């Protein structure tokens, strides 16, 4: 015989639902994206909480960048639904920034551009804007580069400036598409430090990556192969079985899964080795 919900139970359930909703940053339900006759993403259902870091992992063509574009509002689901439950627009650091080297601006001006969304093009920089710029420059260790021409910086320095520009926007969600690919080791480490500190800084950080070691810096891994292969903590998701489901014969090695230090070699279409 089924029990009738009491008022106390209903109140408790409503409170639990509100708590869960307040913790949710991104929620997708049966979401698919198609380009013509091609499925870019198929039937994804997942929830990403606030103040956490998530790595999107999968082979080229698995839908990582498409999912970032949907979260950023640059693409729309063909079917299903995705809800972005944040008060500010996500900040997106794109891959392949070499095309911006020609810009006749200093690194400091690039950071100030990050405040245009709040100020407008003709708005005057205020103390809170200068504070946001100084804080981001310090965190990415680019404060000593602000007077230099952006195009004269190294690839790693430019990437750190662009990540700092995103932080200047003070977004609830920071999206980065393969943020450490091709960078020098110090620049890689600064970006990994940013990912490691997501919870403490109360940021939600979502990255795409081919690097399994980079994915292990995140709280959660969302493993894609157009469909959702697995989602959860890195130690659970990055198993040999799951990686083979996502990458097929591009996974080499058969190491013990209980050994956290074990590494798998993944070969993708660009020849990256991880």
TORKOL-4160 file (C-alpha; in steps of 0.2 Angstrom, whole numbers, padded with zeros to 4 digits, m for minus):
274
<pt num="1" X="0000" Y="0000" Z="0000"/>
<pt num="2" X="0008" Y="0016" Z="m0005"/>
<pt num="3" X="0010" Y="0030" Z="0007"/>
<pt num="4" X="0003" Y="0048" Z="0005"/>
<pt num="5" X="0016" Y="0061" Z="0005"/>
<pt num="6" X="0015" Y="0072" Z="0020"/>
<pt num="7" X="0017" Y="0091" Z="0021"/>
<pt num="8" X="0034" Y="0089" Z="0029"/>
<pt num="9" X="0040" Y="0077" Z="0016"/>
<pt num="10" X="0034" Y="0088" Z="0002"/>
<pt num="11" X="0043" Y="0103" Z="0010"/>
<pt num="12" X="0058" Y="0093" Z="0012"/>
<pt num="13" X="0058" Y="0087" Z="m0006"/>
<pt num="14" X="0055" Y="0105" Z="m0012"/>
<pt num="15" X="0070" Y="0111" Z="m0002"/>
<pt num="16" X="0081" Y="0097" Z="m0009"/>
<pt num="17" X="0075" Y="0102" Z="m0026"/>
<pt num="18" X="0080" Y="0120" Z="m0023"/>
<pt num="19" X="0097" Y="0115" Z="m0016"/>
<pt num="20" X="0101" Y="0104" Z="m0031"/>
<pt num="21" X="0095" Y="0118" Z="m0043"/>
<pt num="22" X="0106" Y="0131" Z="m0034"/>
<pt num="23" X="0121" Y="0119" Z="m0036"/>
<pt num="24" X="0118" Y="0116" Z="m0055"/>
<pt num="25" X="0128" Y="0126" Z="m0067"/>
<pt num="26" X="0124" Y="0117" Z="m0084"/>
<pt num="27" X="0110" Y="0104" Z="m0086"/>
<pt num="28" X="0108" Y="0094" Z="m0103"/>
<pt num="29" X="0093" Y="0083" Z="m0106"/>
<pt num="30" X="0092" Y="0071" Z="m0121"/>
<pt num="31" X="0102" Y="0085" Z="m0131"/>
<pt num="32" X="0107" Y="0082" Z="m0149"/>
<pt num="33" X="0116" Y="0093" Z="m0162"/>
<pt num="34" X="0116" Y="0089" Z="m0180"/>
<pt num="35" X="0125" Y="0098" Z="m0195"/>
<pt num="36" X="0116" Y="0093" Z="m0210"/>
<pt num="37" X="0115" Y="0074" Z="m0210"/>
<pt num="38" X="0129" Y="0072" Z="m0197"/>
<pt num="39" X="0127" Y="0069" Z="m0179"/>
<pt num="40" X="0139" Y="0080" Z="m0169"/>
<pt num="41" X="0131" Y="0076" Z="m0152"/>
<pt num="42" X="0118" Y="0063" Z="m0149"/>
<pt num="43" X="0106" Y="0061" Z="m0134"/>
<pt num="44" X="0117" Y="0069" Z="m0120"/>
<pt num="45" X="0110" Y="0070" Z="m0103"/>
<pt num="46" X="0122" Y="0076" Z="m0089"/>
<pt num="47" X="0123" Y="0089" Z="m0075"/>
<pt num="48" X="0138" Y="0100" Z="m0071"/>
<pt num="49" X="0138" Y="0108" Z="m0054"/>
<pt num="50" X="0145" Y="0125" Z="m0049"/>
<pt num="51" X="0162" Y="0128" Z="m0043"/>
<pt num="52" X="0169" Y="0113" Z="m0051"/>
<pt num="53" X="0181" Y="0108" Z="m0066"/>
<pt num="54" X="0176" Y="0097" Z="m0080"/>
<pt num="55" X="0186" Y="0090" Z="m0094"/>
<pt num="56" X="0178" Y="0085" Z="m0111"/>
<pt num="57" X="0188" Y="0071" Z="m0118"/>
<pt num="58" X="0186" Y="0062" Z="m0134"/>
<pt num="59" X="0194" Y="0059" Z="m0151"/>
<pt num="60" X="0193" Y="0072" Z="m0164"/>
<pt num="61" X="0175" Y="0073" Z="m0171"/>
<pt num="62" X="0168" Y="0067" Z="m0154"/>
<pt num="63" X="0159" Y="0083" Z="m0151"/>
<pt num="64" X="0170" Y="0092" Z="m0138"/>
<pt num="65" X="0171" Y="0109" Z="m0147"/>
<pt num="66" X="0152" Y="0107" Z="m0152"/>
<pt num="67" X="0147" Y="0105" Z="m0134"/>
<pt num="68" X="0158" Y="0120" Z="m0129"/>
<pt num="69" X="0149" Y="0130" Z="m0142"/>
<pt num="70" X="0132" Y="0125" Z="m0136"/>
<pt num="71" X="0137" Y="0130" Z="m0118"/>
<pt num="72" X="0144" Y="0147" Z="m0124"/>
<pt num="73" X="0128" Y="0150" Z="m0134"/>
<pt num="74" X="0136" Y="0149" Z="m0151"/>
<pt num="75" X="0127" Y="0134" Z="m0156"/>
<pt num="76" X="0109" Y="0128" Z="m0152"/>
<pt num="77" X="0103" Y="0110" Z="m0149"/>
<pt num="78" X="0094" Y="0102" Z="m0164"/>
<pt num="79" X="0083" Y="0092" Z="m0151"/>
<pt num="80" X="0083" Y="0090" Z="m0132"/>
<pt num="81" X="0087" Y="0104" Z="m0120"/>
<pt num="82" X="0102" Y="0112" Z="m0112"/>
<pt num="83" X="0100" Y="0125" Z="m0097"/>
<pt num="84" X="0114" Y="0137" Z="m0092"/>
<pt num="85" X="0110" Y="0142" Z="m0074"/>
<pt num="86" X="0122" Y="0156" Z="m0072"/>
<pt num="87" X="0120" Y="0175" Z="m0069"/>
<pt num="88" X="0134" Y="0180" Z="m0082"/>
<pt num="89" X="0138" Y="0175" Z="m0099"/>
<pt num="90" X="0151" Y="0161" Z="m0100"/>
<pt num="91" X="0168" Y="0167" Z="m0106"/>
<pt num="92" X="0176" Y="0157" Z="m0120"/>
<pt num="93" X="0195" Y="0155" Z="m0123"/>
<pt num="94" X="0196" Y="0148" Z="m0141"/>
<pt num="95" X="0209" Y="0137" Z="m0148"/>
<pt num="96" X="0222" Y="0143" Z="m0161"/>
<pt num="97" X="0224" Y="0161" Z="m0157"/>
<pt num="98" X="0239" Y="0164" Z="m0169"/>
<pt num="99" X="0227" Y="0174" Z="m0180"/>
<pt num="100" X="0227" Y="0188" Z="m0167"/>
<pt num="101" X="0245" Y="0192" Z="m0167"/>
<pt num="102" X="0243" Y="0206" Z="m0180"/>
<pt num="103" X="0232" Y="0216" Z="m0168"/>
<pt num="104" X="0241" Y="0233" Z="m0165"/>
<pt num="105" X="0237" Y="0233" Z="m0146"/>
<pt num="106" X="0246" Y="0230" Z="m0130"/>
<pt num="107" X="0243" Y="0215" Z="m0118"/>
<pt num="108" X="0235" Y="0228" Z="m0106"/>
<pt num="109" X="0223" Y="0233" Z="m0119"/>
<pt num="110" X="0218" Y="0215" Z="m0123"/>
<pt num="111" X="0214" Y="0213" Z="m0104"/>
<pt num="112" X="0204" Y="0230" Z="m0104"/>
<pt num="113" X="0194" Y="0223" Z="m0119"/>
<pt num="114" X="0187" Y="0210" Z="m0106"/>
<pt num="115" X="0178" Y="0224" Z="m0097"/>
<pt num="116" X="0169" Y="0230" Z="m0113"/>
<pt num="117" X="0154" Y="0219" Z="m0110"/>
<pt num="118" X="0151" Y="0229" Z="m0093"/>
<pt num="119" X="0157" Y="0246" Z="m0099"/>
<pt num="120" X="0153" Y="0247" Z="m0117"/>
<pt num="121" X="0166" Y="0253" Z="m0130"/>
<pt num="122" X="0165" Y="0271" Z="m0124"/>
<pt num="123" X="0164" Y="0267" Z="m0105"/>
<pt num="124" X="0177" Y="0274" Z="m0093"/>
<pt num="125" X="0188" Y="0262" Z="m0083"/>
<pt num="126" X="0183" Y="0263" Z="m0065"/>
<pt num="127" X="0192" Y="0257" Z="m0050"/>
<pt num="128" X="0183" Y="0240" Z="m0049"/>
<pt num="129" X="0188" Y="0237" Z="m0068"/>
<pt num="130" X="0206" Y="0241" Z="m0063"/>
<pt num="131" X="0205" Y="0229" Z="m0049"/>
<pt num="132" X="0198" Y="0215" Z="m0060"/>
<pt num="133" X="0212" Y="0218" Z="m0073"/>
<pt num="134" X="0225" Y="0218" Z="m0059"/>
<pt num="135" X="0219" Y="0202" Z="m0051"/>
<pt num="136" X="0218" Y="0192" Z="m0067"/>
<pt num="137" X="0235" Y="0198" Z="m0073"/>
<pt num="138" X="0242" Y="0193" Z="m0056"/>
<pt num="139" X="0234" Y="0176" Z="m0057"/>
<pt num="140" X="0240" Y="0172" Z="m0074"/>
<pt num="141" X="0257" Y="0180" Z="m0071"/>
<pt num="142" X="0256" Y="0193" Z="m0085"/>
<pt num="143" X="0257" Y="0209" Z="m0075"/>
<pt num="144" X="0275" Y="0212" Z="m0082"/>
<pt num="145" X="0269" Y="0210" Z="m0100"/>
<pt num="146" X="0255" Y="0223" Z="m0100"/>
<pt num="147" X="0265" Y="0236" Z="m0109"/>
<pt num="148" X="0271" Y="0225" Z="m0122"/>
<pt num="149" X="0263" Y="0223" Z="m0140"/>
<pt num="150" X="0252" Y="0207" Z="m0139"/>
<pt num="151" X="0259" Y="0201" Z="m0156"/>
<pt num="152" X="0277" Y="0201" Z="m0149"/>
<pt num="153" X="0273" Y="0189" Z="m0135"/>
<pt num="154" X="0277" Y="0171" Z="m0136"/>
<pt num="155" X="0262" Y="0158" Z="m0139"/>
<pt num="156" X="0262" Y="0154" Z="m0121"/>
<pt num="157" X="0262" Y="0172" Z="m0115"/>
<pt num="158" X="0248" Y="0176" Z="m0128"/>
<pt num="159" X="0237" Y="0162" Z="m0121"/>
<pt num="160" X="0240" Y="0167" Z="m0103"/>
<pt num="161" X="0234" Y="0185" Z="m0108"/>
<pt num="162" X="0219" Y="0178" Z="m0117"/>
<pt num="163" X="0214" Y="0167" Z="m0102"/>
<pt num="164" X="0217" Y="0183" Z="m0090"/>
<pt num="165" X="0206" Y="0193" Z="m0102"/>
<pt num="166" X="0192" Y="0180" Z="m0099"/>
<pt num="167" X="0194" Y="0181" Z="m0080"/>
<pt num="168" X="0193" Y="0200" Z="m0081"/>
<pt num="169" X="0175" Y="0197" Z="m0087"/>
<pt num="170" X="0172" Y="0188" Z="m0070"/>
<pt num="171" X="0162" Y="0175" Z="m0077"/>
<pt num="172" X="0152" Y="0161" Z="m0068"/>
<pt num="173" X="0158" Y="0149" Z="m0081"/>
<pt num="174" X="0175" Y="0148" Z="m0090"/>
<pt num="175" X="0176" Y="0138" Z="m0106"/>
<pt num="176" X="0193" Y="0133" Z="m0114"/>
<pt num="177" X="0196" Y="0124" Z="m0130"/>
<pt num="178" X="0212" Y="0113" Z="m0128"/>
<pt num="179" X="0220" Y="0127" Z="m0117"/>
<pt num="180" X="0237" Y="0120" Z="m0115"/>
<pt num="181" X="0240" Y="0113" Z="m0133"/>
<pt num="182" X="0257" Y="0118" Z="m0140"/>
<pt num="183" X="0261" Y="0129" Z="m0125"/>
<pt num="184" X="0278" Y="0130" Z="m0115"/>
<pt num="185" X="0279" Y="0121" Z="m0099"/>
<pt num="186" X="0277" Y="0137" Z="m0087"/>
<pt num="187" X="0261" Y="0142" Z="m0097"/>
<pt num="188" X="0254" Y="0125" Z="m0096"/>
<pt num="189" X="0257" Y="0125" Z="m0077"/>
<pt num="190" X="0248" Y="0142" Z="m0074"/>
<pt num="191" X="0233" Y="0136" Z="m0083"/>
<pt num="192" X="0233" Y="0119" Z="m0074"/>
<pt num="193" X="0235" Y="0129" Z="m0058"/>
<pt num="194" X="0219" Y="0139" Z="m0063"/>
<pt num="195" X="0210" Y="0122" Z="m0066"/>
<pt num="196" X="0216" Y="0115" Z="m0049"/>
<pt num="197" X="0209" Y="0130" Z="m0040"/>
<pt num="198" X="0192" Y="0131" Z="m0048"/>
<pt num="199" X="0182" Y="0125" Z="m0032"/>
<pt num="200" X="0192" Y="0137" Z="m0020"/>
<pt num="201" X="0189" Y="0152" Z="m0032"/>
<pt num="202" X="0171" Y="0147" Z="m0034"/>
<pt num="203" X="0173" Y="0145" Z="m0053"/>
<pt num="204" X="0165" Y="0133" Z="m0065"/>
<pt num="205" X="0179" Y="0128" Z="m0078"/>
<pt num="206" X="0175" Y="0117" Z="m0093"/>
<pt num="207" X="0189" Y="0112" Z="m0105"/>
<pt num="208" X="0191" Y="0101" Z="m0120"/>
<pt num="209" X="0207" Y="0091" Z="m0120"/>
<pt num="210" X="0216" Y="0077" Z="m0129"/>
<pt num="211" X="0228" Y="0076" Z="m0114"/>
<pt num="212" X="0223" Y="0063" Z="m0101"/>
<pt num="213" X="0235" Y="0070" Z="m0088"/>
<pt num="214" X="0227" Y="0087" Z="m0091"/>
<pt num="215" X="0210" Y="0079" Z="m0088"/>
<pt num="216" X="0215" Y="0071" Z="m0072"/>
<pt num="217" X="0217" Y="0089" Z="m0065"/>
<pt num="218" X="0199" Y="0091" Z="m0066"/>
<pt num="219" X="0185" Y="0086" Z="m0054"/>
<pt num="220" X="0175" Y="0077" Z="m0067"/>
<pt num="221" X="0178" Y="0070" Z="m0084"/>
<pt num="222" X="0165" Y="0069" Z="m0098"/>
<pt num="223" X="0170" Y="0056" Z="m0110"/>
<pt num="224" X="0163" Y="0058" Z="m0128"/>
<pt num="225" X="0161" Y="0049" Z="m0144"/>
<pt num="226" X="0147" Y="0059" Z="m0151"/>
<pt num="227" X="0136" Y="0050" Z="m0137"/>
<pt num="228" X="0141" Y="0051" Z="m0119"/>
<pt num="229" X="0153" Y="0036" Z="m0115"/>
<pt num="230" X="0155" Y="0040" Z="m0097"/>
<pt num="231" X="0154" Y="0054" Z="m0084"/>
<pt num="232" X="0162" Y="0055" Z="m0067"/>
<pt num="233" X="0178" Y="0057" Z="m0057"/>
<pt num="234" X="0194" Y="0054" Z="m0068"/>
<pt num="235" X="0199" Y="0038" Z="m0059"/>
<pt num="236" X="0183" Y="0030" Z="m0064"/>
<pt num="237" X="0180" Y="0037" Z="m0081"/>
<pt num="238" X="0198" Y="0036" Z="m0088"/>
<pt num="239" X="0198" Y="0017" Z="m0087"/>
<pt num="240" X="0205" Y="0006" Z="m0101"/>
<pt num="241" X="0187" Y="0000" Z="m0106"/>
<pt num="242" X="0180" Y="0017" Z="m0107"/>
<pt num="243" X="0195" Y="0024" Z="m0117"/>
<pt num="244" X="0194" Y="0010" Z="m0129"/>
<pt num="245" X="0175" Y="0014" Z="m0131"/>
<pt num="246" X="0179" Y="0032" Z="m0135"/>
<pt num="247" X="0195" Y="0030" Z="m0145"/>
<pt num="248" X="0194" Y="0013" Z="m0152"/>
<pt num="249" X="0211" Y="0006" Z="m0158"/>
<pt num="250" X="0220" Y="0023" Z="m0155"/>
<pt num="251" X="0222" Y="0017" Z="m0136"/>
<pt num="252" X="0238" Y="0007" Z="m0133"/>
<pt num="253" X="0243" Y="m0002" Z="m0117"/>
<pt num="254" X="0234" Y="m0013" Z="m0105"/>
<pt num="255" X="0239" Y="m0006" Z="m0088"/>
<pt num="256" X="0232" Y="m0011" Z="m0071"/>
<pt num="257" X="0217" Y="0001" Z="m0068"/>
<pt num="258" X="0219" Y="0001" Z="m0049"/>
<pt num="259" X="0236" Y="0010" Z="m0052"/>
<pt num="260" X="0233" Y="0029" Z="m0052"/>
<pt num="261" X="0250" Y="0032" Z="m0060"/>
<pt num="262" X="0247" Y="0021" Z="m0075"/>
<pt num="263" X="0246" Y="0029" Z="m0091"/>
<pt num="264" X="0238" Y="0025" Z="m0108"/>
<pt num="265" X="0244" Y="0030" Z="m0125"/>
<pt num="266" X="0231" Y="0038" Z="m0135"/>
<pt num="267" X="0234" Y="0043" Z="m0153"/>
<pt num="268" X="0222" Y="0055" Z="m0161"/>
<pt num="269" X="0220" Y="0061" Z="m0179"/>
<pt num="270" X="0232" Y="0075" Z="m0176"/>
<pt num="271" X="0246" Y="0063" Z="m0170"/>
<pt num="272" X="0245" Y="0069" Z="m0152"/>
<pt num="273" X="0253" Y="0057" Z="m0140"/>
<pt num="274" X="0246" Y="0056" Z="m0122"/>
